[in-house]
Amino acid sequence: MKIRKIKIKNFRGVKELDWSLPNADIFCLIGKGDSSKSTILEAIRYAFHPQWNLILSDSDFHQCKVADSIVIEVTIGALTEEFCSLDKYGQYLRGWDAATLKLTDEPEDHLESVLTVQLTVDKDLEPKWMVVCDRHPDGVQFKQGDRNKVSVGLIGAYSEKQLSWATGTALAKLTEAQSLNELLANASRTARASLDGDRPVTLKNFDAAAGKSQEIAKLLGVPVSDAYKAHLDLASINLKVGGLALHDGDIPLRQLGLGSRRMLLCGIQKMGLEEGHITLFDEVEFGLEPHRITRLIKHVREDKRGQYFLTTHSPTVLRELTVKELYVVHSKGGVVQITSAAKDGLEQLEVQGKIRSSTEAFLARKVVVCEGATEVGFVRGFDDHQVGKGKDPLSYHGVELLDARGANNIKGLAKAFKALGYEVTVLADADSPENFSPADEAELVKLGVPVVAWDSKLSLEERAMKDLPWSAVLASVQLAQTEFAYPVRDQVYSRLVAKFELAQEVEKWVESENLRAAIGLAAKKSEWFKNISKGDRWFSAAAPNFEDADFAKKDLSVKLNKLWAWIERV
């Protein structure tokens, strides 16, 4: 069975979500932290919780407002015949149009038959699972056993239970329930030695499942010291069914490293569920090195029976996935929007390439598209300066500085991020209109993308050397000379329009418009600050002079403050 549509109201950080899913098997949710990605996975898990005792609290309600009921609706397709029968849920079947992603209440021959599962929680904190449709608004109870048959499994930070034969785990589905409670009751009386003695008879099926798990472990690169087998986990013996757990020799596999444990769970989920499964993988990168992330994503992609919902904050994961597998999550006031990175209209923007080259920006809320590395470093320095004045940092505002690697890339990047729902602004030089023209700027502004560009068609270096207090200009030149080892005197002299004797000692240089222009041009052409760390260091060298009253009126100061106002805007 597979999910076709998800609606959530008043659940944790989600006030409202309405998401219609295309016909696909991998959905990786990306975006800024606190955009409710993990909450969406939890909502799916709750809708198909395999046990009756789902524990909830007031904090599970949006903003703890218990007067507004939690409502989670998940529409599932690819149904089993059992679910479609009239003595089950056949009267509640609805129709799903995969082409238009529309749900209709009446099932029709040309539409896929689907069921809508609704979980509601009122202020009494009692969960109610129903199968609903508009024709029968009261619905019918969605029983615990049927929730279990959907085979929804969450692989999160705490998944040790999944490595046991507890109710609802993938391992439990691998074996028949063959009087397991009685087996464990006897085993608890005689402990591990007695159970080991009866292994050929009582644990045959479970050891077979353990053997399959060992094969998956080796395939995924999880270390195997001895041999996997089912054995009593004495720390969990009071859990009855959950007390029978996977072991590597005498060591419970719950003691594996987090990454190995999660990879193994993913493999078991795929291996054991003949009717298919829905696997929820929160923060897929946790505990995994890049090469194991690559192997895991390949494993997921090869599984044609399962449907996977992933969340990530890892650039490595983004680079491994295709644009069709990525979905950008934005939340504003609890209203959550999910946008496919492959949605219609983005083809010409070549989003796949931009994801691979700009992964960190796709994990932010706001994006500043900077023309080059100098601008990125300079704004990083400005960020430190603002924090020193008591302002909140860029990270607090969810801002990522993106190096466009050239003026000709600015417009495409800005349009792509804007189309995917990000807040975007541009910081660009104005000295190469053939690469980023006034028409390009006007086009972006019309799309709601503010553009910060320096007056007089100048680069950042030229604008800064023209506007900074003279002491800051000299500090910039001395930085290039002493720390970056440029022959600044010769480079500046070659750029003078009107030649004059230029002292070898920078501190003896006398201010003039001619010299300021030459310094700016030399800094630009000789690339004094052309990487992020140099740009950052340059700002730090000049920053002590930023409080100059005259400088506050200059274009550089005005534009930087304009940029910061956008950053602080809620």
C-alpha positions in Angstrom: 0.0 0.0 0.0 1.2 3.5 -0.8 0.3 7.0 0.3 -1.5 9.3 -2.2 -2.5 12.3 0.0 -1.8 13.7 3.4 -3.9 16.3 5.4 -2.9 17.4 8.8 -4.6 19.9 11.2 -3.4 21.2 14.6 -0.7 18.6 15.1 2.4 20.0 16.8 4.1 22.6 14.6 1.6 22.0 11.8 -1.5 24.1 11.9 -2.5 23.0 8.4 -1.0 20.9 5.6 -2.7 19.6 2.5 -0.3 17.6 0.3 -1.2 15.6 -2.8 1.6 13.2 -3.7 2.6 12.1 -7.2 3.0 8.4 -8.0 6.5 7.9 -6.7 8.4 5.8 -4.1 10.9 8.2 -2.6 9.9 11.5 -1.0 12.8 13.4 0.7 11.7 16.4 2.7 14.2 19.2 2.8 14.2 22.8 4.1 15.1 24.8 7.1 15.0 23.3 10.6 11.7 23.7 12.5 9.7 23.6 9.2 7.8 20.5 10.6 9.5 17.8 8.4 9.8 15.3 11.3 6.3 16.1 12.4 5.0 15.0 9.0 6.7 11.7 9.4 5.3 11.4 13.0 1.8 12.1 11.7 2.0 9.3 9.2 3.2 6.9 11.9 0.4 7.9 14.2 -2.2 7.4 11.5 -1.1 3.8 11.2 0.1 3.2 14.8 0.2 -0.6 15.2 -0.8 -0.6 18.9 -3.9 0.6 20.7 -2.0 2.6 23.4 -0.9 5.7 21.5 0.2 8.1 24.2 -0.5 11.8 23.5 -0.3 15.0 25.5 -1.4 18.6 25.3 2.0 19.5 23.6 0.9 17.4 20.6 -1.7 20.0 19.8 -0.7 23.0 17.7 0.4 25.7 20.2 -1.1 23.4 23.0 -4.6 24.6 22.0 -6.5 21.5 23.0 -9.8 23.0 22.0 -8.8 22.5 18.3 -8.8 18.8 17.6 -5.9 17.0 16.0 -7.0 15.6 12.6 -4.6 13.5 10.5 -6.0 12.1 7.2 -3.8 9.8 5.1 -5.2 8.5 1.8 -3.7 5.2 0.7 -3.8 3.4 -2.6 -2.3 0.2 -4.1 -4.8 -1.5 -1.7 -4.9 -5.2 -0.9 -7.9 -7.2 -2.0 -8.8 -7.7 1.7 -9.1 -3.9 2.3 -11.4 -3.5 -0.8 -13.8 -6.2 0.2 -17.3 -5.2 1.2 -17.0 -6.9 4.6 -14.0 -4.7 5.2 -13.8 -1.2 3.8 -15.3 -1.6 0.3 -18.2 0.8 1.0 -15.7 3.5 1.8 -13.6 3.3 -1.3 -12.8 6.6 -3.0 -11.2 7.5 -6.4 -7.7 9.0 -7.0 -6.7 10.6 -10.2 -2.9 10.2 -10.5 -2.6 12.6 -13.4 -4.4 15.5 -11.8 -3.6 14.5 -8.1 -7.3 14.9 -7.3 -9.3 12.9 -4.8 -13.0 12.2 -5.6 -15.4 10.7 -3.2 -16.9 8.2 -5.7 -14.6 5.3 -7.0 -14.7 5.1 -10.7 -13.3 2.6 -13.2 -10.7 5.1 -14.6 -9.5 6.1 -11.1 -7.4 4.2 -8.5 -9.4 2.9 -5.6 -8.1 4.5 -2.3 -9.1 4.7 1.3 -8.8 7.7 3.6 -7.7 6.9 7.1 -8.5 9.6 9.7 -7.0 9.9 13.1 -8.7 12.4 15.4 -7.6 13.4 18.9 -9.8 15.7 21.1 -8.9 17.3 24.4 -9.6 14.0 26.2 -6.4 12.7 24.4 -8.2 9.6 23.2 -7.1 8.7 19.7 -9.8 7.5 17.3 -8.9 5.8 14.0 -11.6 5.7 11.3 -11.9 5.0 7.6 -14.0 7.9 6.2 -15.6 9.2 3.1 -18.1 11.9 2.3 -20.8 9.3 1.6 -20.5 7.9 5.1 -19.3 10.8 7.3 -19.4 8.7 10.5 -16.9 6.3 9.0 -16.0 2.9 10.3 -13.3 2.0 12.8 -9.9 1.3 11.4 -8.8 -1.6 13.6 -5.4 -2.1 15.2 -4.7 -5.2 13.2 -5.4 -3.4 9.9 -3.2 -0.5 10.9 -0.5 -3.0 11.4 -1.0 -4.5 7.9 -0.2 -1.2 6.2 3.4 -1.8 7.5 4.5 1.7 8.4 7.8 1.8 10.2 9.7 4.7 11.6 13.5 4.6 11.6 14.4 7.5 13.9 17.0 8.3 16.6 15.6 5.7 19.0 14.8 2.5 17.1 16.2 -0.3 19.3 12.7 -1.8 19.6 12.7 -2.5 15.8 15.5 -5.0 16.3 13.2 -7.2 18.5 10.1 -9.2 17.7 7.9 -6.7 19.4 4.4 -6.1 18.1 4.4 -4.1 14.8 8.1 -4.5 14.0 9.4 -5.7 10.7 10.9 -8.8 12.4 7.6 -9.7 13.9 6.2 -9.8 10.3 9.0 -12.0 9.2 7.9 -14.9 11.5 4.6 -16.4 12.4 3.4 -15.6 15.8 3.8 -19.3 16.8 2.9 -19.0 20.5 5.6 -16.6 21.1 4.3 -15.4 24.4 4.3 -18.9 25.8 7.9 -19.4 24.4 9.1 -16.4 26.2 7.3 -17.2 29.4 9.2 -20.5 29.5 12.4 -18.9 28.4 12.2 -16.3 31.2 12.0 -19.1 33.8 15.1 -21.0 32.5 16.9 -17.9 31.1 19.4 -17.9 28.3 21.0 -21.3 28.9 17.7 -23.2 28.6 16.6 -21.2 25.6 19.9 -21.9 23.9 19.5 -25.6 24.5 16.1 -25.6 22.8 17.3 -23.5 19.9 17.0 -26.1 17.1 13.3 -26.5 17.9 12.0 -23.4 19.4 14.0 -20.7 17.6 14.3 -22.3 14.2 12.1 -19.7 12.4 13.6 -16.8 14.4 17.1 -17.8 13.7 16.2 -18.1 10.0 15.0 -14.5 10.1 18.2 -13.5 11.9 20.2 -15.2 9.2 18.4 -13.2 6.5 19.2 -10.1 8.6 22.8 -11.0 8.7 22.9 -11.2 4.9 21.4 -7.8 4.6 23.9 -6.5 7.2 26.8 -7.7 5.1 25.3 -6.3 1.9 25.0 -2.9 3.6 28.4 -3.0 5.1 27.3 -3.5 8.7 30.0 -5.5 10.6 29.2 -9.0 11.7 31.5 -10.4 14.4 30.0 -13.9 14.9 26.6 -14.8 13.5 23.2 -13.3 14.0 20.7 -15.3 16.0 17.6 -14.8 18.1 18.4 -14.7 21.8 17.0 -13.4 25.0 17.8 -9.7 25.7 18.0 -9.9 29.5 17.6 -6.1 29.8 14.2 -6.4 28.1 13.0 -9.8 29.4 10.1 -8.1 31.2 8.9 -6.8 27.8 7.7 -10.3 26.9 7.4 -10.3 23.1 10.0 -7.5 22.8 12.4 -9.5 24.9 13.3 -11.7 21.9 15.8 -9.6 20.0 18.4 -9.9 17.3 21.9 -10.8 18.6 25.3 -11.0 17.0 26.6 -13.9 19.0 25.8 -13.0 22.5 25.7 -9.2 21.9 22.3 -7.6 21.3 22.3 -5.7 18.0 20.7 -2.8 19.8 24.2 -2.0 20.9 25.4 -1.4 17.3 26.4 2.1 16.4 23.4 4.4 15.4 24.2 4.4 11.7 24.7 0.7 11.5 21.5 0.1 13.4 19.5 2.3 11.2 20.9 0.8 8.0 20.1 -2.7 9.2 16.5 -1.7 10.1 16.0 -0.3 6.6 17.3 -3.5 5.1 15.0 -5.7 7.3 12.0 -3.5 6.5 12.6 -4.1 2.7 13.4 -7.8 3.1 10.5 -9.0 5.1 7.3 -7.4 4.0 5.9 -9.2 0.9 2.9 -6.9 0.7 5.1 -3.8 0.6 5.8 -1.2 3.3 6.0 2.5 4.0 9.3 3.4 5.7 9.8 6.7 7.5 13.5 7.6 7.8 14.0 10.7 9.9 17.4 12.5 9.4 18.7 9.7 7.2 22.3 10.8 7.5 22.6 10.4 11.3 25.5 8.2 12.2 26.5 7.5 8.6 29.6 8.4 6.7 29.2 9.7 3.1 30.1 6.3 1.5 27.5 4.5 3.6 24.9 7.2 2.8 25.6 6.5 -0.9 25.0 2.8 -0.3 21.9 3.3 1.7 20.3 5.6 -1.0 21.1 3.0 -3.6 19.4 0.3 -1.5 16.3 2.5 -1.0 16.1 3.2 -4.7 16.3 -0.4 -5.7 13.3 -1.3 -3.5 10.3 -1.4 -5.7 7.9 -2.7 -3.1 8.3 0.1 -0.6 7.5 3.8 -0.3 10.0 5.9 1.6 9.6 9.2 3.3 13.0 10.7 4.3 14.1 13.9 6.0 17.6 15.3 5.8 19.9 18.2 6.6 22.8 16.7 4.8 24.3 18.1 1.5 25.6 14.5 0.8 22.1 13.1 0.8 20.8 15.9 -1.5 23.6 15.2 -4.0 22.7 11.5 -4.0 19.0 12.1 -4.8 17.4 13.2 -8.0 15.4 16.3 -8.3 12.2 14.2 -8.6 12.8 12.8 -5.2 13.2 16.2 -3.4 10.4 18.1 -1.8 10.9 21.6 -0.2 9.0 22.2 3.0 8.2 25.7 4.1 6.2 26.7 7.2 4.7 30.1 7.9 2.6 30.5 11.0 2.0 26.8 11.1 0.7 26.6 7.5 3.0 24.1 5.8 3.6 24.1 2.0 5.4 21.3 0.2 6.8 22.0 -3.2 8.4 19.4 -5.6 11.8 20.4 -6.8 10.7 18.9 -10.2 7.4 20.9 -10.4 6.3 22.1 -13.8 7.9 25.3 -15.0 11.3 24.6 -13.4 12.8 22.6 -16.3 14.5 25.6 -17.9 16.1 26.5 -14.5 18.1 23.3 -14.4 17.3 22.8 -10.7 19.2 19.4 -10.5 22.5 21.1 -11.2 21.8 23.9 -8.8 21.0 21.4 -6.0 24.3 19.6 -6.6 26.3 22.9 -6.6 24.3 24.8 -3.9 23.1 22.1 -1.5 23.5 24.1 1.7 21.2 26.8 0.4 18.4 24.3 -0.1 18.4 23.6 3.6 17.9 27.3 4.6 14.8 29.5 4.8 16.3 32.6 3.2 19.0 32.8 0.5 21.3 35.6 -0.4 22.6 35.0 -3.9 26.0 36.6 -3.9 27.9 37.3 -7.1 31.1 35.7 -5.9 33.2 34.5 -3.0 34.3 38.0 -2.1 30.7 39.0 -1.4 30.0 35.9 0.6 33.1 36.5 2.8 32.4 40.2 3.1 28.8 39.6 4.3 30.0 36.9 6.7 32.3 39.6 8.2 29.3 42.0 8.3 27.4 39.3 10.1 30.1 39.1 12.9 30.0 42.9 13.0 26.3 43.0 13.5 26.4 40.3 16.2 29.0 42.4 18.0 26.4 45.2 18.1 23.9 42.9 19.7 22.0 41.8 16.6 20.9 38.2 15.9 23.2 36.3 13.5 22.4 35.1 10.0 21.9 31.5 11.3 19.1 32.7 13.7 17.2 34.1 10.7 17.8 30.9 8.6 19.9 32.7 6.0 22.4 31.0 3.7 24.9 33.0 1.7 25.2 31.4 -1.8 28.2 31.9 -4.0 26.8 32.2 -7.6 30.3 31.9 -9.0 29.9 34.7 -11.5 27.4 37.4 -12.4 26.0 35.3 -15.3 24.6 32.7 -12.8 22.8 35.1 -10.6 19.5 35.3 -12.3 19.0 31.6 -12.8 19.8 30.8 -9.2 17.6 33.5 -7.8 14.6 32.5 -10.0 15.0 28.8 -9.1 15.1 29.4 -5.3 12.2 31.8 -5.6 10.1 29.3 -7.5 10.7 26.7 -4.8 9.3 29.0 -2.1 12.4 30.4 -0.6 12.9 34.1 0.3 15.6 35.4 -1.9 17.6 38.5 -2.4 20.6 39.3 -4.6 23.9 41.0 -3.8 25.8 41.8 -7.0 28.4 44.1 -8.5 27.2 46.5 -11.2 30.4 46.5 -13.3 29.4 43.7 -15.8 26.0 44.5 -17.3 26.7 42.0 -20.1 26.5 39.2 -17.4 23.9 40.8 -15.1 22.1 43.7 -16.7 19.6 46.3 -15.4 16.9 44.3 -17.3 17.9 41.2 -15.3 17.6 43.1 -12.1 14.2 44.5 -13.1 13.0 41.0 -13.9 14.0 39.7 -10.5 12.5 42.6 -8.7 9.2 42.0 -10.5 9.3 38.4 -9.2 9.7 39.7 -5.6 13.5 39.3 -5.4 15.2 42.4 -4.1 18.5 43.3 -5.7 21.3 45.1 -3.9 23.8 46.4 -6.5 26.4 49.1 -6.0 25.9 52.6 -7.5 28.0 53.9 -10.4 28.5 50.5 -12.0 31.2 49.6 -9.6 32.4 46.3 -8.2 32.4 45.7 -4.4 36.2 46.4 -4.2 35.8 49.7 -6.1 32.7 50.8 -4.2 34.4 50.0 -0.8 37.6 51.9 -1.6 35.6 54.8 -2.7 33.2 54.9 0.3 35.3 53.7 3.3 37.0 56.1 5.6 40.6 56.6 4.5 41.9 54.7 7.6 39.8 51.7 6.6 41.1 51.9 3.0 44.7 51.8 4.2 43.9 48.9 6.6 42.6 47.0 3.6 45.7 47.7 1.5 48.0 46.7 4.4 46.0 43.5 4.9 46.5 42.5 1.2 50.2 43.3 1.5 51.1 41.8 4.9 48.8 38.8 5.2 48.1 38.0 1.6 51.5 38.9 0.2 50.5 41.0 -2.8 52.9 43.6 -4.2 50.3 46.2 -3.5 52.4 49.3 -4.3 53.2 48.2 -7.8 49.7 46.9 -8.5 48.1 50.2 -7.3 50.7 52.4 -9.2 49.9 50.6 -12.4 46.2 51.6 -12.0 46.7 55.3 -11.4 45.1 57.4 -14.0 47.4 60.4 -13.2 50.8 59.1 -12.2 52.6 60.5 -9.2 55.3 59.3 -6.8 53.8 56.7 -4.6 55.5 55.9 -1.3 56.7 52.4 -0.5 55.2 52.6 2.9 51.4 52.3 2.7 50.8 54.3 5.8 52.3 57.4 4.1 49.9 57.4 1.2 47.9 60.6 1.0 44.2 60.4 0.2 42.9 61.4 -3.2 40.1 60.3 -5.5 42.7 59.2 -8.1 44.4 57.0 -5.5 41.1 55.6 -4.1 40.0 54.6 -7.6 43.4 52.9 -8.3 43.3 51.0 -5.1 39.8 49.7 -5.8 40.7 48.7 -9.4 43.9 47.0 -8.2 42.0 45.0 -5.5 39.5 43.9 -8.1 41.9 43.0 -10.9 44.6 41.5 -8.7 42.0 39.6 -6.7 43.2 40.6 -3.3 40.0 39.3 -1.6 38.7 36.7 -4.1 37.8 33.9 -1.7 35.4 33.6 1.3 38.1 33.7 4.0 39.9 36.7 2.5 36.6 38.5 2.1 35.7 37.8 5.7 39.1 38.9 6.9 38.9 42.1 4.8 35.7 43.2 6.4 37.2 42.5 9.9 40.1 44.8 9.0 37.8 47.6 7.9 35.1 47.2 10.5 36.5 49.4 13.2 35.9 52.4 11.0 32.3 51.6 10.2 30.9 53.8 12.8 32.1 56.9 11.0 29.2 59.3 10.6 30.0 60.3 7.1 30.4 56.7 6.0 26.8 55.9 7.2 25.6 58.1 4.3 27.8 56.3 1.6 26.4 53.8 -0.8 28.3 50.9 0.7 26.9 51.5 4.2 23.3 52.2 2.9 23.2 49.1 0.8 24.6 46.8 3.6 22.0 48.2 6.0 19.3 47.6 3.3 20.5 44.0 3.0 20.4 43.5 6.8 16.8 44.9 7.0 15.8 42.2 4.5 17.6 39.6 6.6 15.8 40.7 9.8 12.4 40.8 8.1 10.1 38.1 9.5 
